[in-house]
């Protein structure tokens, strides 16, 4: 999807993990070249947990 209204979703390490297109109600996740699109109904609240940084050894 090439759209200009995308909101980037990044993990705690700052790596891009998904893009959210609020006007279309779509979350796009690309993992190792495979695209997953989640279609979210309008006015659905989305909660994002960015996780925790891995412990340094």
PDB file with SEQRES, HELIX, SHEET and CRYST1 records, atoms N, CA, C and O in Angstrom:
SEQRES   1 A   57  UNK UNK UNK UNK UNK UNK UNK UNK UNK UNK UNK UNK UNK          
SEQRES   2 A   57  UNK UNK UNK UNK UNK UNK UNK UNK UNK UNK UNK UNK UNK          
SEQRES   3 A   57  UNK UNK UNK UNK UNK UNK UNK UNK UNK UNK UNK UNK UNK          
SEQRES   4 A   57  UNK UNK UNK UNK UNK UNK UNK UNK UNK UNK UNK UNK UNK          
SEQRES   5 A   57  UNK UNK UNK UNK UNK                                          
SHEET    1 AA1 4 UNK A   6  UNK A  10  0                                        
SHEET    2 AA1 4 UNK A  16  UNK A  21 -1                                        
SHEET    3 AA1 4 UNK A  26  UNK A  31 -1                                        
SHEET    4 AA1 4 UNK A  34  UNK A  39 -1                                        
CRYST1    1.000    1.000    1.000  90.00  90.00  90.00 P 1           1          
ATOM      1  N   UNK A   1       0.844  -1.181   0.000  1.00  0.00           N  
ATOM      2  CA  UNK A   1       0.000   0.000   0.000  1.00  0.00           C  
ATOM      3  C   UNK A   1       0.885   1.238   0.000  1.00  0.00           C  
ATOM      4  O   UNK A   1       1.782   1.367   0.832  1.00  0.00           O  
ATOM      5  N   UNK A   2       0.637   2.122  -0.908  1.00  0.00           N  
ATOM      6  CA  UNK A   2       1.370   3.371  -0.931  1.00  0.00           C  
ATOM      7  C   UNK A   2       0.366   4.477  -0.632  1.00  0.00           C  
ATOM      8  O   UNK A   2      -0.402   4.893  -1.499  1.00  0.00           O  
ATOM      9  N   UNK A   3       0.389   4.931   0.588  1.00  0.00           N  
ATOM     10  CA  UNK A   3      -0.516   5.981   1.017  1.00  0.00           C  
ATOM     11  C   UNK A   3       0.299   6.983   1.838  1.00  0.00           C  
ATOM     12  O   UNK A   3       1.338   6.627   2.393  1.00  0.00           O  
ATOM     13  N   UNK A   4      -0.155   8.205   1.916  1.00  0.00           N  
ATOM     14  CA  UNK A   4       0.598   9.229   2.622  1.00  0.00           C  
ATOM     15  C   UNK A   4       0.130   9.440   4.050  1.00  0.00           C  
ATOM     16  O   UNK A   4       0.802  10.130   4.817  1.00  0.00           O  
ATOM     17  N   UNK A   5      -0.995   8.870   4.425  1.00  0.00           N  
ATOM     18  CA  UNK A   5      -1.537   9.106   5.758  1.00  0.00           C  
ATOM     19  C   UNK A   5      -1.174   7.998   6.741  1.00  0.00           C  
ATOM     20  O   UNK A   5      -1.856   7.829   7.752  1.00  0.00           O  
ATOM     21  N   UNK A   6      -0.126   7.249   6.467  1.00  0.00           N  
ATOM     22  CA  UNK A   6       0.252   6.122   7.316  1.00  0.00           C  
ATOM     23  C   UNK A   6       0.898   6.603   8.610  1.00  0.00           C  
ATOM     24  O   UNK A   6       1.657   7.572   8.625  1.00  0.00           O  
ATOM     25  N   UNK A   7       0.579   5.902   9.697  1.00  0.00           N  
ATOM     26  CA  UNK A   7       1.208   6.127  10.989  1.00  0.00           C  
ATOM     27  C   UNK A   7       2.124   4.941  11.235  1.00  0.00           C  
ATOM     28  O   UNK A   7       1.677   3.794  11.217  1.00  0.00           O  
ATOM     29  N   UNK A   8       3.410   5.211  11.466  1.00  0.00           N  
ATOM     30  CA  UNK A   8       4.357   4.124  11.688  1.00  0.00           C  
ATOM     31  C   UNK A   8       4.256   3.625  13.121  1.00  0.00           C  
ATOM     32  O   UNK A   8       4.165   4.419  14.058  1.00  0.00           O  
ATOM     33  N   UNK A   9       4.272   2.319  13.285  1.00  0.00           N  
ATOM     34  CA  UNK A   9       4.258   1.688  14.602  1.00  0.00           C  
ATOM     35  C   UNK A   9       5.620   1.026  14.776  1.00  0.00           C  
ATOM     36  O   UNK A   9       5.994   0.143  14.005  1.00  0.00           O  
ATOM     37  N   UNK A  10       6.353   1.459  15.792  1.00  0.00           N  
ATOM     38  CA  UNK A  10       7.705   0.946  16.027  1.00  0.00           C  
ATOM     39  C   UNK A  10       7.777   0.248  17.379  1.00  0.00           C  
ATOM     40  O   UNK A  10       7.054   0.595  18.314  1.00  0.00           O  
ATOM     41  N   UNK A  11       8.670  -0.749  17.464  1.00  0.00           N  
ATOM     42  CA  UNK A  11       8.852  -1.436  18.738  1.00  0.00           C  
ATOM     43  C   UNK A  11       9.787  -0.624  19.624  1.00  0.00           C  
ATOM     44  O   UNK A  11      10.241   0.450  19.231  1.00  0.00           O  
ATOM     45  N   UNK A  12      10.074  -1.130  20.811  1.00  0.00           N  
ATOM     46  CA  UNK A  12      10.885  -0.392  21.771  1.00  0.00           C  
ATOM     47  C   UNK A  12      12.313  -0.169  21.276  1.00  0.00           C  
ATOM     48  O   UNK A  12      12.990   0.754  21.729  1.00  0.00           O  
ATOM     49  N   UNK A  13      12.770  -1.003  20.356  1.00  0.00           N  
ATOM     50  CA  UNK A  13      14.112  -0.861  19.788  1.00  0.00           C  
ATOM     51  C   UNK A  13      14.134   0.152  18.638  1.00  0.00           C  
ATOM     52  O   UNK A  13      15.196   0.442  18.087  1.00  0.00           O  
ATOM     53  N   UNK A  14      12.971   0.687  18.279  1.00  0.00           N  
ATOM     54  CA  UNK A  14      12.884   1.674  17.217  1.00  0.00           C  
ATOM     55  C   UNK A  14      12.720   1.086  15.826  1.00  0.00           C  
ATOM     56  O   UNK A  14      12.779   1.813  14.834  1.00  0.00           O  
ATOM     57  N   UNK A  15      12.518  -0.208  15.744  1.00  0.00           N  
ATOM     58  CA  UNK A  15      12.366  -0.873  14.443  1.00  0.00           C  
ATOM     59  C   UNK A  15      10.911  -0.788  13.973  1.00  0.00           C  
ATOM     60  O   UNK A  15       9.982  -1.007  14.751  1.00  0.00           O  
ATOM     61  N   UNK A  16      10.731  -0.469  12.703  1.00  0.00           N  
ATOM     62  CA  UNK A  16       9.389  -0.386  12.133  1.00  0.00           C  
ATOM     63  C   UNK A  16       8.771  -1.782  12.087  1.00  0.00           C  
ATOM     64  O   UNK A  16       9.334  -2.691  11.476  1.00  0.00           O  
ATOM     65  N   UNK A  17       7.624  -1.954  12.724  1.00  0.00           N  
ATOM     66  CA  UNK A  17       6.972  -3.262  12.744  1.00  0.00           C  
ATOM     67  C   UNK A  17       5.642  -3.266  11.999  1.00  0.00           C  
ATOM     68  O   UNK A  17       5.154  -4.325  11.604  1.00  0.00           O  
ATOM     69  N   UNK A  18       5.052  -2.085  11.805  1.00  0.00           N  
ATOM     70  CA  UNK A  18       3.761  -2.028  11.112  1.00  0.00           C  
ATOM     71  C   UNK A  18       3.472  -0.597  10.688  1.00  0.00           C  
ATOM     72  O   UNK A  18       4.118   0.349  11.138  1.00  0.00           O  
ATOM     73  N   UNK A  19       2.487  -0.465   9.815  1.00  0.00           N  
ATOM     74  CA  UNK A  19       1.966   0.843   9.433  1.00  0.00           C  
ATOM     75  C   UNK A  19       0.459   0.800   9.605  1.00  0.00           C  
ATOM     76  O   UNK A  19      -0.193  -0.200   9.304  1.00  0.00           O  
ATOM     77  N   UNK A  20      -0.074   1.897  10.091  1.00  0.00           N  
ATOM     78  CA  UNK A  20      -1.515   1.999  10.313  1.00  0.00           C  
ATOM     79  C   UNK A  20      -2.049   3.087   9.395  1.00  0.00           C  
ATOM     80  O   UNK A  20      -1.542   4.209   9.381  1.00  0.00           O  
ATOM     81  N   UNK A  21      -3.076   2.745   8.632  1.00  0.00           N  
ATOM     82  CA  UNK A  21      -3.744   3.677   7.732  1.00  0.00           C  
ATOM     83  C   UNK A  21      -5.115   3.978   8.336  1.00  0.00           C  
ATOM     84  O   UNK A  21      -6.078   3.268   8.048  1.00  0.00           O  
ATOM     85  N   UNK A  22      -5.225   5.030   9.178  1.00  0.00           N  
ATOM     86  CA  UNK A  22      -6.470   5.276   9.913  1.00  0.00           C  
ATOM     87  C   UNK A  22      -7.689   5.545   9.034  1.00  0.00           C  
ATOM     88  O   UNK A  22      -8.793   5.129   9.388  1.00  0.00           O  
ATOM     89  N   UNK A  23      -7.524   6.220   7.911  1.00  0.00           N  
ATOM     90  CA  UNK A  23      -8.683   6.523   7.062  1.00  0.00           C  
ATOM     91  C   UNK A  23      -9.250   5.272   6.407  1.00  0.00           C  
ATOM     92  O   UNK A  23     -10.454   5.189   6.167  1.00  0.00           O  
ATOM     93  N   UNK A  24      -8.388   4.295   6.115  1.00  0.00           N  
ATOM     94  CA  UNK A  24      -8.839   3.046   5.501  1.00  0.00           C  
ATOM     95  C   UNK A  24      -9.161   1.984   6.547  1.00  0.00           C  
ATOM     96  O   UNK A  24      -9.792   0.976   6.233  1.00  0.00           O  
ATOM     97  N   UNK A  25      -8.727   2.205   7.799  1.00  0.00           N  
ATOM     98  CA  UNK A  25      -8.952   1.217   8.848  1.00  0.00           C  
ATOM     99  C   UNK A  25      -8.131  -0.041   8.638  1.00  0.00           C  
ATOM    100  O   UNK A  25      -8.622  -1.147   8.866  1.00  0.00           O  
ATOM    101  N   UNK A  26      -6.872   0.117   8.199  1.00  0.00           N  
ATOM    102  CA  UNK A  26      -6.024  -1.033   7.892  1.00  0.00           C  
ATOM    103  C   UNK A  26      -4.707  -0.916   8.648  1.00  0.00           C  
ATOM    104  O   UNK A  26      -4.086   0.146   8.672  1.00  0.00           O  
ATOM    105  N   UNK A  27      -4.287  -2.018   9.264  1.00  0.00           N  
ATOM    106  CA  UNK A  27      -2.948  -2.134   9.831  1.00  0.00           C  
ATOM    107  C   UNK A  27      -2.191  -3.100   8.942  1.00  0.00           C  
ATOM    108  O   UNK A  27      -2.654  -4.213   8.688  1.00  0.00           O  
ATOM    109  N   UNK A  28      -1.022  -2.675   8.467  1.00  0.00           N  
ATOM    110  CA  UNK A  28      -0.226  -3.494   7.561  1.00  0.00           C  
ATOM    111  C   UNK A  28       1.058  -3.912   8.275  1.00  0.00           C  
ATOM    112  O   UNK A  28       1.822  -3.072   8.752  1.00  0.00           O  
ATOM    113  N   UNK A  29       1.279  -5.218   8.339  1.00  0.00           N  
ATOM    114  CA  UNK A  29       2.469  -5.778   8.977  1.00  0.00           C  
ATOM    115  C   UNK A  29       3.214  -6.578   7.917  1.00  0.00           C  
ATOM    116  O   UNK A  29       2.629  -7.427   7.245  1.00  0.00           O  
ATOM    117  N   UNK A  30       4.504  -6.303   7.771  1.00  0.00           N  
ATOM    118  CA  UNK A  30       5.313  -7.057   6.811  1.00  0.00           C  
ATOM    119  C   UNK A  30       6.434  -7.749   7.575  1.00  0.00           C  
ATOM    120  O   UNK A  30       7.266  -7.096   8.205  1.00  0.00           O  
ATOM    121  N   UNK A  31       6.447  -9.077   7.514  1.00  0.00           N  
ATOM    122  CA  UNK A  31       7.465  -9.880   8.191  1.00  0.00           C  
ATOM    123  C   UNK A  31       8.128 -10.766   7.152  1.00  0.00           C  
ATOM    124  O   UNK A  31       7.479 -11.610   6.534  1.00  0.00           O  
ATOM    125  N   UNK A  32       9.416 -10.568   6.965  1.00  0.00           N  
ATOM    126  CA  UNK A  32      10.208 -11.362   6.020  1.00  0.00           C  
ATOM    127  C   UNK A  32       9.554 -11.425   4.638  1.00  0.00           C  
ATOM    128  O   UNK A  32       9.498 -12.489   4.021  1.00  0.00           O  
ATOM    129  N   UNK A  33       9.069 -10.301   4.166  1.00  0.00           N  
ATOM    130  CA  UNK A  33       8.496 -10.225   2.824  1.00  0.00           C  
ATOM    131  C   UNK A  33       7.043 -10.644   2.710  1.00  0.00           C  
ATOM    132  O   UNK A  33       6.445 -10.484   1.647  1.00  0.00           O  
ATOM    133  N   UNK A  34       6.460 -11.174   3.770  1.00  0.00           N  
ATOM    134  CA  UNK A  34       5.048 -11.578   3.751  1.00  0.00           C  
ATOM    135  C   UNK A  34       4.202 -10.445   4.340  1.00  0.00           C  
ATOM    136  O   UNK A  34       4.491  -9.949   5.429  1.00  0.00           O  
ATOM    137  N   UNK A  35       3.171 -10.047   3.621  1.00  0.00           N  
ATOM    138  CA  UNK A  35       2.321  -8.943   4.042  1.00  0.00           C  
ATOM    139  C   UNK A  35       1.056  -9.463   4.708  1.00  0.00           C  
ATOM    140  O   UNK A  35       0.391 -10.367   4.202  1.00  0.00           O  
ATOM    141  N   UNK A  36       0.744  -8.875   5.847  1.00  0.00           N  
ATOM    142  CA  UNK A  36      -0.478  -9.184   6.576  1.00  0.00           C  
ATOM    143  C   UNK A  36      -1.232  -7.878   6.752  1.00  0.00           C  
ATOM    144  O   UNK A  36      -0.675  -6.903   7.256  1.00  0.00           O  
ATOM    145  N   UNK A  37      -2.485  -7.848   6.344  1.00  0.00           N  
ATOM    146  CA  UNK A  37      -3.304  -6.658   6.513  1.00  0.00           C  
ATOM    147  C   UNK A  37      -4.474  -6.994   7.421  1.00  0.00           C  
ATOM    148  O   UNK A  37      -5.229  -7.932   7.166  1.00  0.00           O  
ATOM    149  N   UNK A  38      -4.613  -6.216   8.482  1.00  0.00           N  
ATOM    150  CA  UNK A  38      -5.731  -6.362   9.407  1.00  0.00           C  
ATOM    151  C   UNK A  38      -6.706  -5.228   9.124  1.00  0.00           C  
ATOM    152  O   UNK A  38      -6.321  -4.059   9.139  1.00  0.00           O  
ATOM    153  N   UNK A  39      -7.945  -5.560   8.870  1.00  0.00           N  
ATOM    154  CA  UNK A  39      -8.967  -4.547   8.599  1.00  0.00           C  
ATOM    155  C   UNK A  39      -9.721  -4.296   9.899  1.00  0.00           C  
ATOM    156  O   UNK A  39     -10.324  -5.203  10.472  1.00  0.00           O  
ATOM    157  N   UNK A  40      -9.674  -3.050  10.349  1.00  0.00           N  
ATOM    158  CA  UNK A  40     -10.250  -2.660  11.630  1.00  0.00           C  
ATOM    159  C   UNK A  40     -11.516  -1.844  11.370  1.00  0.00           C  
ATOM    160  O   UNK A  40     -11.467  -0.878  10.609  1.00  0.00           O  
ATOM    161  N   UNK A  41     -12.653  -2.206  11.981  1.00  0.00           N  
ATOM    162  CA  UNK A  41     -13.881  -1.426  11.794  1.00  0.00           C  
ATOM    163  C   UNK A  41     -13.714   0.010  12.308  1.00  0.00           C  
ATOM    164  O   UNK A  41     -12.929   0.244  13.227  1.00  0.00           O  
ATOM    165  N   UNK A  42     -14.442   0.969  11.728  1.00  0.00           N  
ATOM    166  CA  UNK A  42     -14.359   2.366  12.172  1.00  0.00           C  
ATOM    167  C   UNK A  42     -14.666   2.507  13.662  1.00  0.00           C  
ATOM    168  O   UNK A  42     -15.472   1.763  14.221  1.00  0.00           O  
ATOM    169  N   UNK A  43     -14.008   3.472  14.283  1.00  0.00           N  
ATOM    170  CA  UNK A  43     -14.175   3.818  15.699  1.00  0.00           C  
ATOM    171  C   UNK A  43     -13.723   2.717  16.649  1.00  0.00           C  
ATOM    172  O   UNK A  43     -14.075   2.747  17.829  1.00  0.00           O  
ATOM    173  N   UNK A  44     -12.959   1.754  16.172  1.00  0.00           N  
ATOM    174  CA  UNK A  44     -12.420   0.718  17.046  1.00  0.00           C  
ATOM    175  C   UNK A  44     -11.171   1.261  17.717  1.00  0.00           C  
ATOM    176  O   UNK A  44     -10.281   1.780  17.044  1.00  0.00           O  
ATOM    177  N   UNK A  45     -11.097   1.148  19.035  1.00  0.00           N  
ATOM    178  CA  UNK A  45      -9.918   1.619  19.748  1.00  0.00           C  
ATOM    179  C   UNK A  45      -8.807   0.590  19.615  1.00  0.00           C  
ATOM    180  O   UNK A  45      -9.040  -0.614  19.720  1.00  0.00           O  
ATOM    181  N   UNK A  46      -7.593   1.086  19.383  1.00  0.00           N  
ATOM    182  CA  UNK A  46      -6.437   0.214  19.217  1.00  0.00           C  
ATOM    183  C   UNK A  46      -5.446   0.516  20.327  1.00  0.00           C  
ATOM    184  O   UNK A  46      -5.108   1.674  20.572  1.00  0.00           O  
ATOM    185  N   UNK A  47      -4.986  -0.522  20.991  1.00  0.00           N  
ATOM    186  CA  UNK A  47      -3.996  -0.376  22.054  1.00  0.00           C  
ATOM    187  C   UNK A  47      -2.718  -1.066  21.599  1.00  0.00           C  
ATOM    188  O   UNK A  47      -2.749  -2.223  21.179  1.00  0.00           O  
ATOM    189  N   UNK A  48      -1.599  -0.363  21.681  1.00  0.00           N  
ATOM    190  CA  UNK A  48      -0.325  -0.901  21.217  1.00  0.00           C  
ATOM    191  C   UNK A  48       0.615  -1.037  22.401  1.00  0.00           C  
ATOM    192  O   UNK A  48       0.878  -0.069  23.114  1.00  0.00           O  
ATOM    193  N   UNK A  49       1.122  -2.250  22.606  1.00  0.00           N  
ATOM    194  CA  UNK A  49       2.114  -2.501  23.640  1.00  0.00           C  
ATOM    195  C   UNK A  49       3.455  -2.646  22.939  1.00  0.00           C  
ATOM    196  O   UNK A  49       3.655  -3.595  22.180  1.00  0.00           O  
ATOM    197  N   UNK A  50       4.365  -1.731  23.179  1.00  0.00           N  
ATOM    198  CA  UNK A  50       5.649  -1.728  22.487  1.00  0.00           C  
ATOM    199  C   UNK A  50       6.632  -2.750  23.051  1.00  0.00           C  
ATOM    200  O   UNK A  50       7.727  -2.904  22.508  1.00  0.00           O  
ATOM    201  N   UNK A  51       6.279  -3.436  24.101  1.00  0.00           N  
ATOM    202  CA  UNK A  51       7.150  -4.473  24.649  1.00  0.00           C  
ATOM    203  C   UNK A  51       8.227  -3.893  25.550  1.00  0.00           C  
ATOM    204  O   UNK A  51       8.192  -2.717  25.914  1.00  0.00           O  
ATOM    205  N   UNK A  52       9.169  -4.729  25.898  1.00  0.00           N  
ATOM    206  CA  UNK A  52      10.270  -4.337  26.766  1.00  0.00           C  
ATOM    207  C   UNK A  52      11.577  -4.566  26.043  1.00  0.00           C  
ATOM    208  O   UNK A  52      11.687  -5.451  25.194  1.00  0.00           O  
ATOM    209  N   UNK A  53      12.562  -3.763  26.384  1.00  0.00           N  
ATOM    210  CA  UNK A  53      13.882  -3.940  25.787  1.00  0.00           C  
ATOM    211  C   UNK A  53      14.487  -5.242  26.310  1.00  0.00           C  
ATOM    212  O   UNK A  53      14.326  -5.563  27.487  1.00  0.00           O  
ATOM    213  N   UNK A  54      15.183  -5.997  25.452  1.00  0.00           N  
ATOM    214  CA  UNK A  54      15.805  -7.233  25.914  1.00  0.00           C  
ATOM    215  C   UNK A  54      16.907  -6.943  26.927  1.00  0.00           C  
ATOM    216  O   UNK A  54      17.607  -5.935  26.833  1.00  0.00           O  
ATOM    217  N   UNK A  55      17.046  -7.838  27.891  1.00  0.00           N  
ATOM    218  CA  UNK A  55      18.080  -7.686  28.914  1.00  0.00           C  
ATOM    219  C   UNK A  55      19.454  -7.862  28.278  1.00  0.00           C  
ATOM    220  O   UNK A  55      19.668  -8.763  27.468  1.00  0.00           O  
ATOM    221  N   UNK A  56      20.373  -6.993  28.657  1.00  0.00           N  
ATOM    222  CA  UNK A  56      21.736  -7.100  28.123  1.00  0.00           C  
ATOM    223  C   UNK A  56      22.498  -8.137  28.926  1.00  0.00           C  
ATOM    224  O   UNK A  56      22.429  -8.167  30.155  1.00  0.00           O  
ATOM    225  N   UNK A  57      23.225  -8.986  28.214  1.00  0.00           N  
ATOM    226  CA  UNK A  57      23.970 -10.058  28.891  1.00  0.00           C  
ATOM    227  C   UNK A  57      25.411  -9.681  29.046  1.00  0.00           C  
ATOM    228  O   UNK A  57      26.197 -10.455  29.592  1.00  0.00           O  
TER     229      UNK A  57                                                      
END                                                                             
